[in-house]
Every structure is written in structure tokens, then in C-alpha cells.
Amino acid sequence: MTPKELMYMEDALGMEQQLQTKCNDYASKVQDATLQNTLRNLATQHQKHYSCLLNQLNQ
């Protein structure tokens, strides 16, 4: 992997972590159950994306 590709992967990992954190934070603040569920699902998707990216780095 080139240094530029590695930098991209690091940025993507950081963004996925940030998005997961924000979705969980927002889910804890809203009152609407449907919106909470949607935000928690998005947080789970971002965690999966993070894991997938990390697995690519470990191969």
C-alpha cells in the first residue's frame, strides 16, 4: 500500500469512528423512538465499515 493510500485509509477509519460516535450521541438525545432506532442502526453500519476497513489493512 502506498503512503497516500495508507493516509486515505487512516482518514476513512477516523471518519467512520467519528460518525459512529455522533450517531450514538444523537440517538441518546432525541425523544422519537423511530429516529433513535435509525440513528443506532447508522452507528452500527459505521462500526461495520470501520471493521471492514481495518480488516483490509490487516491483510
C-alpha positions in Angstrom: 0.0 0.0 0.0 1.4 3.4 -0.9 1.8 6.1 1.7 -1.0 8.1 0.1 -3.4 5.1 0.2 -2.4 4.5 3.8 -3.2 8.1 4.6 -6.6 7.7 2.9 -7.4 4.6 5.0 -6.4 6.4 8.2 -8.7 9.3 7.3 -11.5 6.9 6.4 -11.1 5.0 9.7 -11.2 8.2 11.7 -14.3 9.4 9.9 -16.1 6.1 10.5 -15.3 6.3 14.2 -16.5 9.9 14.3 -19.7 9.2 12.5 -20.4 6.2 14.8 -19.9 8.4 17.9 -22.1 11.2 16.6 -24.9 8.8 15.7 -24.9 7.2 19.1 -24.7 10.7 20.8 -27.6 12.0 18.8 -29.6 8.8 19.4 -29.2 9.3 23.1 -30.6 12.9 22.8 -33.7 12.5 20.7 -37.1 11.6 22.0 -38.6 10.0 18.9 -38.2 6.2 19.1 -38.1 5.8 15.3 -35.3 8.3 14.9 -33.4 6.8 17.8 -33.6 3.4 16.1 -32.5 4.8 12.8 -29.5 6.6 14.4 -28.5 3.4 16.3 -28.7 1.5 13.0 -26.5 4.0 11.3 -24.0 3.8 14.2 -23.9 0.0 13.7 -23.3 0.4 10.0 -20.4 2.8 10.6 -18.9 0.3 13.1 -19.2 -2.4 10.4 -17.5 -0.1 7.8 -14.7 0.6 10.3 -14.2 -3.1 10.9 -14.1 -3.8 7.2 -11.5 -1.0 6.6 -9.4 -2.3 9.5 -9.6 -5.8 8.1 -8.3 -4.6 4.8 -5.3 -3.0 6.5 -4.5 -6.3 8.3 -4.4 -8.4 5.2 
